[in-house]
Amino acid sequence: MEMTMSDHDEIMGYPCEIAVKAMGRTDLDIDFEALVVEIVLRHAPDLGEGAVTSRKSRNGNYVAVTVRVMAENREQMDRIYQELCDHEHVTMAL
């Protein structure tokens, strides 16, 4: 059975809170957390207090940044993930 876009939206029950996670290297000369937040804010400008957390990997080579957003629809989430994945400093986005 093939799912349509509207079927997926019904399963997710938009609007809903979704945790967006992006991972990147810590040896770059950038503030990776600020980069991820900047990208997410372009698509979800109303982040709540405590919406952003980060954690370094065991060896400290990578950092994972999690941003909790109130997603309005799948298209909004697709835009967030696409921009994160397209950025040269983002190793992975979940």
Protein Blocks (a to p, Z undefined) as FASTA:
>chain_A
ZZdfklmmmmnopacdddddddddfkbccdfklmmmmmmmmmmmcccehkaccdddfkop
accdddddddfbfklmmmmmmmmmmpmklmbdZZ
